[in-house]
Structures are given as structure tokens and as C-alpha cells.
Amino acid sequence: METIIEVKDLSKSYMSGNQKLQVLKDIDLTVRRGEFISLMGPSGSGKSTFLNILGTMDAPDSGGIRIAGREVTHMTESRLAVFRLKHIGFVFQFHYLLPEFTIEENVAMPLMIAGARKAEALKKSREMLDYLGIAGRAHHYPAEISGGEKQRTVVGRALINSPDILLADEPTGNLDKATSARVLELFKKIQKDMDQTFFLVTHDEHIAGIAEINYYLDNGKLIKKK
């Protein structure tokens, strides 16, 4: 199975006053295409820091990261921006939809940023919205749809460029229990239908349970749960 993420000896620290706070310590990780990975850990353990590093939005102090066969640790910011657009999808707790654009325009935005013609981008967006079960909301604006529909829109936006990996940080944190369950079912459907690789950060054991492989961050170390 193709390796999508390879992390070697990754470390990250921050300064807290005059003290150095070691958040991640000598982490190794291999993720293969189509795997569903979850990461748990207490608040402040470095889960989101690790996710941001995997998403190339933060840099490690040391160690290397290969994503889809490309070494990303020393890429320039401009090259990283292009790389993220093509290879990484993001789903966060807060949807960050653009309020002045319709749902289909929000989903199409990454395609248009990547250079696709607007008509073609909107066509693909409508196909994605149909797959996600919210085609009827295509011409609505974010303020006009429910929380669950917003999160499906975010998932569509994350998937529209066919990324190698989808990174999700507490993606159901603002949703009620029933809506959260439907979003998680959608994740599993996408994994099966698209052979999509997921890396999910959560503090909830029930949510982590949908993943096939579970990790825990403890004192800066990545531990695989059995």
C-alpha cells in the first residue's frame, strides 16, 4: 500500500517565558493511502500542533516529513501554499465558510484558486454537493443552512481537489450528538468510496473509535493504542 505520510524523528518546542516547552519528541509515523487515523491526548498535549505540522502550516524544530512522496520540511512558503492546495484537505471545528459566497461557490473556491475555469469548478462543486446530499442547498448562503450542512460543505471544499490526505481537527466539536454521528458516517463513506486517507484529531474516545488506527500523545511521545 502506498505511503502517503512519513514522519521521521520529528520534534517541536516553544518558549514559555524563559522555559523551553518540548511539545513533540522524536516522533515517527507512517500513514498509508486509505487509512483512517485518529489522534487523542489531553488538552495542551500537542495534538493540534502535530496536525498543523502535518498540514505544512507549522514547521518542526527537527526531523523530516514526506507527504505523497515529497519532502516538505524545507519547502518555501510559496511552494507549500501550492502543495497544500493540491495535496491536503482541512476540516476544522469552525467552518470558516465565506459568508458572501453561495455554498456551491465555497466548495468550488479551491478549484478556482488552482486555476480551473469558473464554469468547470461550479460543475464539479455541484457534483460534490450531490454526493454529500446537500445539492438542494447549492444556491444558499452559509447563514441560511444548518450546522450539519455547513460541515458537509466544509468536507466538500476539503475534497474538491482530490487531496492525498484529509486532516480533521475536532470536526464535530460544534455539532449535536445526532449531527456528529451523521458527519462521522459520512467520513467512513468517503473513506470507502474514494479510498481517502483521514487523520483525525479529537479528545472524544467515541469519535476516535471510528478510526482503524489510534494514536495517543503522551508527554510529547506518539503512542499507538492497542
N, C-alpha and C positions, 0 to 999 in steps of 0.2 A: 504493500500500500504506500502511496506517495506521501512523503513527509512534507507537511505544509509549514510547520513552525519547528525550529530547532534553536534552543537556548543553551548556551554553554557558559558556566562559571559567572553568572550574572550577579552583580552586586549594586546596591544603591543606598546612599545615605543622605541625610540632610543635617544641617546645623540647627540646633535648638538652643538659642543663646550662645554660650561658649562650649556647648557639648555637641559632639557628633552622634547623631542618632542613626544607627545602622538598621535600615528597613528591610532590605533584601540581602541575603548572604549566600553567595556561591551557588546560585540556582541553576539546575539543569532541567530541561523539559523538551520532550519530543511529542509533537501532535501530528497525527496523520489525517489525510483527507477523509472527510465524512465522520470524524469522531465528534462526540458531544462531551465536552469537558466542563466540569464545574470547579469553582474555587471558593472555599469558605475560609473564615477566620474572624477573630474578634475585631471590633471597631478599632481602627488605627494600626492594624497588623500589616498593612501594605498591599491589600488586595487591589485597590483602585490604582495605586502606583504601578503595580505589576501590569495591570491591564493597559494603562497609559503607555507603558514602555513597549508592550506587545503591539499597541496601536501606533507606534512611532511618534507619539505626541510628547514623549519624555525620553530622555537618554539615560542609560545606565552609567555608573561610575567606571565599571569594568565589565568585561565579558562580551560575548558576541550573540547576535540574533540573525538567523536566516529565516526569511518568510518567502514561501513559494520559490525557493532556490536562490534568492537574492540576499546578500549580506546588507543589512540596513543600518547597522550601528554607526557607520561613518558617512552616510549619505548627507548631502547638503539639504537644508530645509526646503528649497525649491524642488529638489528631486523627491524628497519624502512626500511633499504635498501631492505630486503626481502619482507616486506609488500608492499612497493611501486611497486615492480616488479609484484606482483600478483594482486594488487587491484586498482592501479591508472595508467591511461594513460595520457601522456602530449603532447600537441601540442602548439608550441611556434611560434612567429613571424618569427624567423630564424630557418631553418630546422634542422641544426646540424646533417646532414647525414654524415656517414663515407665515405670519398671520395675513399678509396682504396677497398671498397666492392661494389658489384652489388646491384641493387635495391632489388632483392629478398633476398639477404643476409642481407641488412639493416633491412628489415621488420622482418626477421627471428631471428635477434640478441637477442631480449628479451627472446624468447623461448629457445635458446641455452644457454643463461646465466642462465635460470631457470633449466637447466639440460636436456632438450629434446635432443634426437639424431638429428644430423645434417640433415639426410635424411628426418625425420619426420617434422622437423622445416621448411625445404625448401618446402616441400609439402604443409604445411599449409600456408606458405607465398605466394605460387603461387595461392592458392585458394583465399586468401585475395586480392591479386593484381587483380585477375579476377573480384571479386566483386566490386572493386574500379574502374574498367575499364581501367587499365594500365598493363594488363598481357603482352602486347607486349613489355613493357619496362623492363621486369624482368631481362634480362642479360645486361642491360645498366648500366653505372656508373652515379652517381649524376651529374657530369659535362656535361653529354650527354642528359639530359632531361630538360623540361621547368619548370618554376616556379610553375605552377599549378600541374604538375606531381610530383614535389618534395614534395609539400604539401600533395598530396594524399598518397605519400609514407610515410610521417610522420604520417598521420592518420592511415595507415595500421600498422605501427610499434606500435602506441599507443594502437591499438585494439587487437593485435595478442594474448595477454594473457587474453583476455576477462575481462578487468578491471571492477570494480564496478562503477567507475566514470572516465570520461574523462575531464581533465582540459585544457582549451584553453586560452592562453594569447595573445590577438591581432593576431589571427591566419591568418588573411588576410592582415596584415599590409604592406607586401611587394608585394602584388598582384594587378594587374589592376582590374578595376571595373567588367569586364565580368568574369574574372577568379575567383574573390572573390565570385561572385554570384553563380558560379558552386560549389565552396567549401562549401558554406552555404547550398545549396540544398543537397549536399552530407551529411552534418551533420544531416539534417532533415530526410533523407532517413535512415541513420544509427540508429537514434533515434527510428524510426518506426519499422524497420526490426529487430533490436537487443534489443529493449527496453533499449537502452543505456542512462545513466544519463550523462548530459552535464553541466558543469559550465564554462561559457564563460565570459572573461574579455575584455571589449572594450571601446573605447572612442566615438564610432560611433553609433548614435541612430538608424540608419537604420539597422546595423548589430545586435544590441541588440533586434531589433524588431522581429527577428526570434524566440526568446525565448518565452516561455509561461509565465514565471515569471521573473519580472525585479526588480533589486535592484539598489540602488544608495548609494555611500559612501559620506557622508557629515560631515565634521568636526569629523571624527572618528566614526560616528554612521552609522549603516546599516539601510537604509530606503527602505521599499517595495513600489514600484511605483504602482499607481492605473491606 
